[in-house]
Amino acid sequence: MTVLNFTLTPEAASKVHDLLVCLGKFSETVAVEARRERFTFTALNSSKSAYCAVTLDGKQFFSEYECIPDAGGADGRFTCSMYTKALLSVFKGRLYDPLGRDGAVERCEVGLQEQNNEAYCRFIVKMVCNQGVTKTYKLTYEAVDVMHALFDRSIARNRWSMHSGAIREYIEYFGTKTELLDIFTGEDGRCVFKSYTEKISDGKEILKHPLVTAVAVNTSDFEDFSVQAGLHIVISVKDFKAIVLHADTLKTSLKAYYSAPARPLQFSYGCDGLVAQFTLMTSGDYAGALPTSTPAPEQHSATPQQQSRQASQVQSTASERTDKRSLRSEMPPPVQPASRRDQNGRLRNPGSRQPSSAPLQSQAALTQAESEDEESLFVPHNDARMQEEEDAAWAPMDHEEETLGWDASADNDVAAFPTFRDTGSMSRTTTADSTTVIEPTQRLSEIQGLW
């Protein structure tokens, strides 16, 4: 049978209320672990990305504390789980009244009811108030096995510390709908806290554009700052706000320990026998800048295998470029239509009367331009040959060239509703008909009987 009894002062009971409010933002249930020298509240969120542990020292935090586990000897413990709302209904926010008015709580007595002759096991909480009033609460619990998250601070080379009151002023600038917080350290002696979100709105697959808030803090404003430059650590804004608000109730400094992105980060603070530790999952990236306070890692020379691998990559890249050039040189130009050729079969520029006298020269110029820089985005503007070709392209139109036009005449009897006609052939036929003359075969005076 486990024996657990402890007594809280009104001020300590008010601190229990504050820590329960903080843990309630992570999980609906709170696990309790009682040992001979300490009492611990733990919580784990549903996604298992945040672990919280608040440890209360048996000698400093409690006015009286007694815990005798039924098994385990000196390392024995008693563990159970209760709903956070049930505990908050008992440990309310105004338990501590500095003025000592009527109805104020004088002390809080908590005991564990675990006996063989009892039908149920309960946590018995008694709020002893002045004027002889005592409020008794009986809370049910569930026996569970409590697990703890491990964090090694010896490998966490990046760390900083700042008073919780200053950080609370910074988080007031964060948006209410932001979800992520990027903690970035630059080379200009500043640490940036940037809040943002990546969600989409109304299910329309349209990306939100919320207000991104970035707060830059000089590293000299920190109590302790030792972080590598160019390191991005991304955590949840909701978790960070809950931690800062609880640390501000204790008026203490908040400390952060982390090593690299995608590795755990731990926030720690405490005072007067209360120690809080929050281990959070992180993401982010590392820009590769030199560290500001830690020594830079040694740079080793490349091994022969790495050198051969790099040489093979360079050769494969060069062979790909050579294949592209060979394909471009082997592919012939498209065949021009017959209307673009003159009587001798040479190509003629569109809208120009003069044929292209040097198609081979243009092809050579194209090959030369490709050989100069086939991946260039800019065209040289000082080439005289390209200037001549551009002038030839804008030469006056050749009216004898066959073109396709629209017949807007009202003569519908000429053909069966011709909508398009060849204006070049029609103009040549009309000209030939106008120049042809038929000789008269009979005099006009010899014609009789017609009029």
Secondary structure, 3 states (H helix, E strand, C coil): CCEEEEEECHHHHHHHHHHHHHHHCCCCEEEEEECCCEEEEEEECCCCCEEEEEEEECCCCCCEEEEECCCCHHHCCEEEEEEHHHHHHHCCCCCCCCCCCCCCEEEEEEEEECCCCCCCCEEEEEEEEHHHCEEEEEEECECCCCCCCCCCHHHCCEEEEEEHHHHHHHHCCCCCCCCEEEEEECCCCEEEEEEECCCEECCCCEECCCCCEEEEEEHHHCCEEECECCEEEEEEHHHHHHHHHHHHHHCCEEEEEECCCCCCEEEEEEECCEEEEEEECCECCECCCCECCCCCCCCCCCCHHHHHHHHHHHHHHHHHHHHHHHHHHHCCCCCCCHHHECCCCCEECCCCCCECCCHHHHHHHHHHHHHHCCCCCCCCCCCHHHHHHHHHHCCCCCCCCCCEEECCCCCCCCCCCCCEEEHHHHHHHHHHHHHCCCCCCCCHHHCCCCC
